Amino acid sequence: MPSKNAKIIYMRKSIIQALTKIWEYPLTVVEAPMGYGKTTAVREFFNGSRAEVLWQTISDDSVSSFWHGFSRLFRKIDPAAADRLAELGAPLNNIFMEAALNIVEAIDFPARTVIGLDDYHLLASADVDSFIELLIKSELPHLHIVIVSRSVFGESTTELVLKGYCLVIGKGCFELYRDEIVEYCGLCGVKLNAEETAFLLSYTEGWISAVYLCMLGFLQDGRIERQASLHELIEKVVYRRTSAEVKGFLLNVCIFDSFSLAQAEYMWQEENAEALLRRLMIENAFIKYDHVSQRYYMHNILTSYLRQVFDRQVLDKRQVTWKTAGEWYLSVGDYIHAMEFFYKAADYHGLMTVIETDKGNSICHEHKERMICYFHDCPPRIKQEHPWACLIYAINLFSFNEMELFAEECAEIRGYIKQLRGDEEQAQEKLTGELEILISFAKYNSITGMSEHHQRAWSLLRRPAEFIDRNGSWTFGSPSVLYMFYRESGQLEQEVHDMNVAMPLYCRLTAGHGSGAEYVMQAERYYHIGDFENAEIAAHKAMYISQAQKQMAIELCALFLQLRLALVKGDLAFVMDTLRQTQAEIKGRRLYAYIHTWDLCEGFVYSYLNQANKIPGWVVKGDLRDSAVCFPSWALVNIIRAKALLIGSQYLKLVGLAEEFIAIASVFPNLLGQVYIYIYEAAAKFKLGRREEARETLQKALDIAAPDRVMMPFVENSEYIVDMLIELEKNGHYPEFIGRIREFWSSINNTKDKMRAKLDSGDRKYSLTEREWAITELVAAGLSNRAIGETLYIAEVTVKKALQNIFAKLSINSRTALTKIIIEQRTS
């Protein structure tokens, strides 16, 4: 057995000097290939630093797994913040990044807090890179981030270094020189002669892991030998000298990047797991125990070698290990890892059981390709035994916009149900009812088509279905019901009637899911035909019902219509206050899935007021893939995006994209999306001098909208199309309908101009963010920075920084001036 001295951790002076600079930067990147001792050096440095260390070792490229671990880091400091981050989910776009940043900024970090992210290279996520970059640029007091990686962090490292945000500690700091090799070996009880020193320097090139392994070999055999590879060194001086029992144990746990004692005991299924781990830690430095996380970590070199040995085992033996790992993860509620290990083990019963247990709650777009693989490879006989898992998979296919696969899966499920016999008759009826609800999505957005399936489902179930989550978004992220279900020109009034008939049954079938939607659609129709009084009455009905049933998606639709009615009246204060307060409520109630829905409301308001610079950036760019807005609502996003292009005079781009926008709005179809896009395309062509084409395009919008008297899209945008409308009216095209539009546009345009002027000059408060406005209110109330921080649960330095931004935006330099502005706003 090697001397215990061989486990001495050798810290080069240059490494200690470099690591000491961590406290001078928000971010430090420690970058070197595997085996250079970077993780050991960083962790040993922190052990003597008296810092609060939050350490996460990344195990794979799953962003959701990373975020789960990252959120959990903060539980030690602020459990509520940890929960909010977990509920928010991975920040895959600017909206969620800002929300996550706000949560982290509100944490009161102890002096010298460090977030350590080890093996960061495995993640390879540009979105996480962007979030960390935002975090370090916030320069939160006491917080430092250390990334340990085999590659340089992100694409902006050089820029971050130049701007003073980042320190990079590279491979050179970890390479041992001749004298250091002699010193290290001497500390471990190995005295080298000149020849051995020269050989070791040449052979290892200063690679400390290789030096350590050679030294173990010297202690065992009395000589240093050249091996073909590092793995051969591991084989010779570590693995070959362990007992068969220890080898078996190592091969059972090597599939994890880290593990708890309970996890090791579960995998080994013997009582001596802790004793084996203790022995291994005594004998070599390749296994360590972290007392904070209470987990064991094997060095990457040992893990890499063991996994090669594991992969050479017969398949049956490997599958037993993978299955046991799947069972462990299922027992602790880590469903994503459980699915993957059952899949590796080809244990499809286990895989389907996990999906049924989780009910699809852990599945997001990131897992789309894996889910498709799981069900493609799963034998039909096993899927037949797990129809609930198939139902969950199918509804996810719909949300992924995989409509062909969705249809195929529905057909397969129907076939499985038909094969149920005898005493399974009751289960057959129940599953058929649930399937009817699933199949109804194939008829989206036909109200009568969907309702036929709902009626059949109710006749079979006679109780609320288990398949639909009443807390899910009924609108797929849309803030408009009319947008969703207006599908046939000339039939809008009938469609509103059909919705009134269909919704009560659907609500019984789903325990209230979507309650109030029929009144929203009714109110929106009144609005679009210019009957604002009845629109407001129906909107209040929708609001009352949706709030009583806690249907946030419908509540937002009702609020959105109230915003549009307020814009018609010129009540800018109501519009801005509602936008701010509702956004704060969504975040306060942690309803993060609706952040994007409310962004669409805000985007539409600012597009109506021709304030393109205030429309949320992801809408303008069309960043849809990572938003919470599902495909059925993409056409509504394009309405706002197209208007932003028009406001920005990007006429050629608008005309170029119009065909794609119309195609998306034609899928279900969404006629309101088509009307708006044709209006904007016509306006762009008119600006480009293509007047005949412009009139023909505008005619398409009129052909759709006129039979239903849907005039407000034309009224809202009359400043761009007034000349074309007048000319079309003179030529006998829809004279009564265009005449009705002309009755409204003058007063509405005057109101719109006043609101724009107020935004541009008078109401400076509208340039402030939600948090900045909250701080100004508390300043006006006479609170100090510390008191404001305590009230809003943010650090005092964050308040100070926010006030600097507020003063800059409002061109003032004192709290007195700020208070005066607030008082003026309240009395205006």
C-alpha positions, 0 to 999 in steps of 0.5 A: 500500500502506498504511503499516506503522504502520497495524498498531500495536496501540493499548491504551487505558489503561483497558483495561490497567488493567482487564486488570491485575485479571485476576490478582485473580480466578479468572475474567474475562469480556471481553464486547463485540460483534465488532470491538471489539478484545477478543481483540487486547487480551487477547492483547497484554496476555498477551504482556507478562505472562510468564504461561503462556497456554493459548489456545483459540479455539472454532469451533462449538457442538460440545461434543465438539470443544471438549473435544478442544481443551480437553484438549489445552491441558494437554499443555504442562504435564501430558501425562498429565492431558491424556490423562486429560481426553481419555479422560474425554470432555466433562463432560455431567453431575455425575459426569464434571464431578467426575472432570474437576475432580479431574484438573485439580486435580491439575495443578501449574500454573506461577505465573500460568497462564491458560486463554483461551477465545476466541469462547466465545459460539459454544459455548452449552453450559450443561454447559460453563458449569457445569464452568467454574463448578466450576473457578473455585470451586475457586480453584486456585492460580495458575490464571486463566480468561479468557473472550472472548465477544460475550455474558455468560458463562452465567446465573450471572455476576452471582452470581459477580461478587457473590461475588468470583469473576468480573471482567467487562470490558464493551464500554465499556472498548473504545470509543475517545473523541475524543482516543483516536481522534486519538492512535491515528491519530497513532501510525499516521501519520495526522493528523486535522483537527477535522472528520475527527475529528468525522466519524470519532467519529460514524461509528465510535462508537468502534469500533476496527475501523471506525476502523482500516479508515477509517484504511486507506482514508485511507492509500490514498485520502487521504480518509475516506469513509462506507460503508454497512457494515463489510463494505463497508469491508473490500471497499474497503480490503482485499479489492478491493486484493488480487490474484486469487491472494490472493483465491483463497487467502483463500476457500480458508482462510476456512472455518476459524476457524484453520489451520496452515501445513500445512492452508493448503498442503493447501487451496491446493495451491500452494507459495507458501502461506507467502509469501502468508500472510507478505504478508497479515500485513505488509499488514494486521492482520487475520491473525495467527500464534500461535507457541505453537499454530503456527496462523494466525487471521483476524479475525472481521470479515474471516472474516465478509466472506470467508464471504459472498463464499464463499457467493456462489460457484457450488455446484460450486466451494464443494463442491471446497473442502469436499471438500478440507477433509474430506480434510485432517481425515480425514488428521489423524484429526479424524473429526467435522469430516471427516464434516461437510465431506464432507457439505457437499460432498455427497461421500457416498463420502468421508463413508462412508469416514470412518465406516468408518475411525473405526469409530464411536468418535468418535460420541456422543449429541451427534452423533445428529441429524447422523448421521441426516441423513447417512444420510437424505440419502446415496443408496442406491447409495452406502450399498450400496457401504459396508455397514460404515458402515451397520452402524456407523450401525445399532448407534448407532441402537440405542444412541440408542434409535431402534428404528424407524430401527434396524429400517429400517436393518437391512432396508436392509443386508440388501437391499444384501447380497443385491445382491452377486454373483459374485466378491463371494460371500465378502464377502456371506457375511461381511457376512451373518454380521455382520448377524446379530449386528446383528439379534440386538439387535432380539431383546433381551432374549430369550436364545433369540431372540438366540442363534438369530442368533448361531448363524447368524452363527457358521455363516457366519463361523467366527471372531470377528466384526469388528463387536462391540467386546469392550471395550464394555460388555456390560450397557449400563451395568447392574450386574445380568445378571438384571435385563437378561434376566429377562423371563417370569414362571415361566421364570427357571430356564429363562432361566438355563439358556438363558444357560448354553447361549448364552454360550459360543457368543457368547463365541467369536463375539466374542472373549470379550465378556461372559465370565462373564455366565452365572455372574452370572445364575446367582448372582443367581437364587440370591440372589433365592431366598434361596440365599446360599451357592450365590450366593456360589460362582457369583459367585466363578466369574463374578469369576474368568472376567470378570477373566481376560477383562478384562470390566469390565462383568461384573466389576462385576456380580459385585462388585455381587452380592457387595455385596448378599450382604455387606449380608445378612451385615451386613458394612458394612466390606466394602461401604464399602471395596469401594465406595471401592476400586472407584471409585478403580480405575475412575478409576485405570484410566480406565474412565470409561464405568463410573463411572455403572454403579458409581454405580448399585451405590452408589445401590442400597446406600444405598437398601437402607440407607435413606440417600437423601441419599447416593444419587448426585444424577443417579440421584435426579433421573433425569438419564439422557440424558447418562449412560453408562447406555443405555436398556435399563438405565433401568428399573434406575435407576428402581428406585433412584430410586423407593426414594429417593422412598419414603425421602423420603416423597414418596409422591404423586410416587412414585405419579405416576411409577410408571406411567412407570417400569412402562412403561419396565420393560415395553419389553423387558421387565425383570420385576425392574424391574416387581417393585420398582416395584410394591412401592414404589408399593404402599408409597406408596399404603399410606402415603397411606391407599389400602390397597385400592389398595396391596394390589392393587398389591402383588399384581401384584408377587407375581404376577410374582415368586412363580412363580420364588420371587424373594423378595429384593425383598420381603425387602429392603423388608419394613419398608414392606409387612409388614402388607400381606403378612400380610393377603394371606397370611391371605386365601390369596394365595401363603401358602408364598411369603409364609411363605418371605419371613417366614422371612428378613425379621426377621434381615435387618431387624435386620442392616440396622438395625445397619448404619444405626445404624453409618452414622448415628453410629459410622462417621464415615469413611463421610461422607468422599469417596474422596480425603478418605479417602485423605488421612486414611490418609496423615495417619495414616501421618505424612506431611506435606501436601507428601508427601501431595500428591506421593503423590496427585499433587495440589497442597499447597494442595489437601491443605490445603483437603481437610483443612479439609473433613475436620476440619469433617465429623468435628468435629475440629481436629487431625491428632492427632484425625484419626489417632486416628479412623483407628486406631479405625476399623481396630480396630473 
